[in-house]
Structure formats: structure tokens, C-alpha cells
Amino acid sequence: MKVITVPVDKVIPYDKNPRNNDDAVEPTAKSIKQFGWQQPIVVDKHNVIVAGHTRYKAAKKLKLKEVPIIYAKHKDGTWLTDEEVNAYRLADNKTGELAEWDDDLLADDLGDITDIDMSDFGFDELSDDSDDANVNDLDLSDDITDKFELKVSCNDEKSLERLFDRLKGEGYKCDIL
């Protein structure tokens, strides 16, 4: 695999890209600015983007003149077929959606980062060192008999589910309003 640098205007966006990635462009641009190019754009034999539309848009936003690319080829150097290109384009995006965060390990990693603002990359709630309550830190021992509303901000749906499961286990009725 050979990474080469080409003028950004030589790279052609795939006109039927099914991913709506506009919300990721700004954080990706900040990532490129902070860390440099760590992942090239993958293009087919016609320089059409196979993987890396967000990086391409970020490069345009940063007004970069050149971008790193790799060509979508088999290890023997032959080009991927059109069908393989389309399949890879979809697989590359979908496989990332299948992964989940381990919130404890993520919190540990984020806690070790002190000189970089991780909110630039979408880690707003997790990188915040405020005194927000953790699901496991809530004291549910008080006898609460009155109806009350609690505003909960969670990083993901699973955190909210764990909180509700814990509250229900303590005998509380929980509803999302």
C-alpha cells in the first residue's frame, strides 16, 4: 500500500455517497489540524472517493492544497472491481457503527488527556471534569415518596438504561417524559 499526495482538486467525491457526514466535518478538520493526516483518503482508479468523504470535506474546509490518498487495490496490485469498491465503501462505514464504547475505559483514557480539548472531537460530556453524577454514584437510599422530575443528561442510551434499571431495581417507577 503506497500513500501518495495529490492536489485536493484531483479527488472526486462519490456523487451517491449515502452517508450524511456534515456534522462530522468540523471535528475532523480539528483532528487533522491537531494531529495531522493519520489516515489517507481511499480512492478508486478514477480518483473517486471510496472511503474518506469526511476527511475530504475537512481538507476543503481547511483550504488544504494537497491530501494523502491510497488507491483501492488488492494486495497483488490489481484494482478492486466496481462491485468491490461499492461493497467496501459501505462496509467501511457500517463496521464503525457496530463498535461500542466501553464507558469506563473511555473515561479513563479521557481522564489521562489534560492538554487537549477533547470536546473539539465530540467528547463534550465525557471530557468534562465537573461534579456531574455518575450512575453508580447516585445515593438511592433515601425514602422518596413524592413524585419528582429529574433531568438526566447521558452520553449514550445504554447509560440511561442502566440508570433506569437501577432505579427500578430500587422500587422506583421511571418514565421518560
C-alpha positions as CSV (number, residue, x, y, z in Angstrom):
1,M,0.0,0.0,0.0
2,K,1.5,3.3,-1.1
3,V,0.3,6.6,0.2
4,I,0.7,9.4,-2.3
5,T,-0.1,13.1,-2.0
6,V,-2.3,14.7,-4.7
7,P,-3.9,18.1,-5.2
8,V,-7.2,18.1,-3.4
9,D,-9.0,19.1,-6.6
10,K,-7.9,15.8,-8.2
11,V,-10.0,13.9,-5.7
12,I,-13.6,13.4,-6.7
13,P,-16.4,12.9,-4.2
14,Y,-18.7,9.9,-4.8
15,D,-21.9,11.5,-6.1
16,K,-24.1,8.9,-4.5
17,N,-22.5,8.8,-1.1
18,P,-25.2,7.5,1.3
19,R,-23.5,8.9,4.4
20,N,-24.7,12.3,5.8
21,N,-21.5,13.4,7.3
22,D,-21.7,17.1,7.5
23,D,-21.8,17.2,11.4
24,A,-18.5,15.3,11.5
25,V,-16.6,17.7,9.2
26,E,-15.7,20.4,11.8
27,P,-14.4,17.8,14.4
28,T,-12.5,16.0,11.6
29,A,-10.9,19.3,10.5
30,K,-9.9,20.0,14.1
31,S,-8.4,16.5,14.3
32,I,-6.4,17.0,11.1
33,K,-5.2,20.4,12.3
34,Q,-4.3,18.9,15.8
35,F,-2.8,15.6,14.8
36,G,-2.0,15.9,11.0
37,W,-3.1,13.3,8.4
38,Q,-3.0,9.9,10.1
39,Q,-5.4,8.2,7.7
40,P,-5.4,8.8,3.9
41,I,-8.4,9.1,1.7
42,V,-9.1,5.9,-0.3
43,V,-9.9,6.4,-4.0
44,D,-10.7,4.2,-6.9
45,K,-8.8,4.1,-10.2
46,H,-10.7,7.2,-11.3
47,N,-9.8,9.2,-8.1
48,V,-13.4,8.9,-6.9
49,I,-13.6,8.6,-3.1
50,V,-14.2,5.1,-1.7
51,A,-13.6,6.0,1.9
52,G,-12.8,9.4,3.4
53,H,-15.5,11.8,2.4
54,T,-15.4,13.5,5.8
55,R,-11.6,13.8,5.6
56,Y,-12.0,15.3,2.1
57,K,-14.6,17.8,3.2
58,A,-12.4,18.7,6.2
59,A,-9.4,19.3,3.9
60,K,-11.6,21.6,1.8
61,K,-12.8,23.4,4.9
62,L,-9.1,23.9,6.0
63,K,-8.3,25.1,2.4
64,L,-5.6,22.5,2.0
65,K,-4.0,22.3,-1.4
66,E,-3.0,18.6,-1.1
67,V,-4.3,15.4,0.5
68,P,-2.8,12.0,1.1
69,I,-4.6,9.1,-0.8
70,I,-4.2,5.4,-1.4
71,Y,-5.7,3.5,-4.2
72,A,-8.3,0.8,-3.6
73,K,-6.4,-2.3,-4.8
74,H,-5.9,-5.9,-3.8
75,K,-2.6,-6.9,-2.2
76,D,-1.5,-8.3,-5.6
77,G,-1.9,-4.7,-7.1
78,T,-5.0,-5.4,-9.1
79,W,-7.8,-2.8,-8.9
80,L,-10.9,-3.6,-6.9
81,T,-13.9,-4.2,-9.2
82,D,-16.7,-1.7,-9.3
83,E,-18.8,-4.0,-7.2
84,E,-15.9,-4.5,-4.6
85,V,-15.5,-0.7,-4.5
86,N,-19.2,-0.2,-3.7
87,A,-19.2,-3.0,-1.2
88,Y,-16.0,-1.7,0.6
89,R,-17.4,1.8,0.6
90,L,-20.5,0.6,2.5
91,A,-18.6,-1.9,4.7
92,D,-16.1,0.7,5.8
93,N,-18.8,3.0,7.1
94,K,-21.1,0.3,8.6
95,T,-18.4,-1.6,10.5
96,G,-17.6,1.5,12.5
97,E,-21.3,1.7,13.6
98,L,-21.1,-1.8,15.0
99,A,-18.5,-1.0,17.6
100,E,-19.5,0.3,21.1
101,W,-17.6,2.2,23.7
102,D,-16.5,0.7,27.0
103,D,-17.5,3.8,29.0
104,D,-15.2,3.0,31.9
105,L,-12.1,2.6,29.7
106,L,-13.1,5.6,27.7
107,A,-13.5,7.7,30.8
108,D,-10.0,6.5,31.9
109,D,-8.4,7.4,28.6
110,L,-10.1,10.8,28.5
111,G,-9.1,11.4,32.1
112,D,-5.5,11.0,31.1
113,I,-5.8,13.7,28.4
114,T,-5.2,17.0,30.1
115,D,-3.7,19.3,27.5
116,I,-6.0,18.6,24.5
117,D,-9.6,19.8,24.5
118,M,-11.5,16.6,23.5
119,S,-14.7,18.5,23.1
120,D,-13.3,19.5,19.8
121,F,-13.8,15.9,18.7
122,G,-17.3,15.3,20.1
123,F,-16.4,14.3,23.7
124,D,-18.2,17.1,25.4
125,E,-19.9,15.3,28.3
126,L,-17.2,12.7,28.9
127,S,-14.2,15.1,28.9
128,D,-15.9,17.4,31.4
129,D,-14.4,17.1,34.9
130,S,-17.4,18.6,36.6
131,D,-19.2,17.1,39.5
132,D,-22.0,15.5,37.4
133,A,-23.4,12.4,39.0
134,N,-22.3,9.0,37.7
135,V,-25.0,6.3,37.6
136,N,-23.0,4.4,40.2
137,D,-22.6,7.4,42.5
138,L,-26.3,8.1,43.0
139,D,-27.5,7.7,46.5
140,L,-30.8,6.0,46.2
141,S,-31.2,5.1,49.9
142,D,-33.5,8.0,50.8
143,D,-37.2,7.1,51.1
144,I,-38.7,9.2,48.3
145,T,-42.5,9.0,48.2
146,D,-43.4,12.2,46.3
147,K,-43.4,12.4,42.6
148,F,-40.5,14.4,41.2
149,E,-38.8,15.1,37.9
150,L,-35.2,14.5,37.4
151,K,-33.3,15.9,34.4
152,V,-30.7,13.4,33.3
153,S,-28.0,14.1,30.7
154,C,-26.4,10.9,29.4
155,N,-23.6,10.2,26.9
156,D,-25.5,7.3,25.4
157,E,-28.7,5.4,25.6
158,K,-27.1,2.5,27.5
159,S,-26.1,4.8,30.4
160,L,-29.7,5.9,30.7
161,E,-30.9,2.3,30.5
162,R,-28.5,1.3,33.3
163,L,-29.8,4.2,35.5
164,F,-33.4,3.3,34.9
165,D,-32.7,-0.4,35.6
166,R,-31.0,0.6,38.9
167,L,-33.9,2.9,39.9
168,K,-36.5,0.3,39.0
169,G,-34.5,-2.3,41.0
170,E,-34.8,0.0,44.0
171,G,-38.6,0.1,43.5
172,Y,-38.9,3.4,41.8
173,K,-41.2,3.9,38.8
174,C,-39.4,5.6,35.9
175,D,-40.9,7.2,32.9
176,I,-39.3,9.3,30.1
177,L,-41.4,12.4,29.6
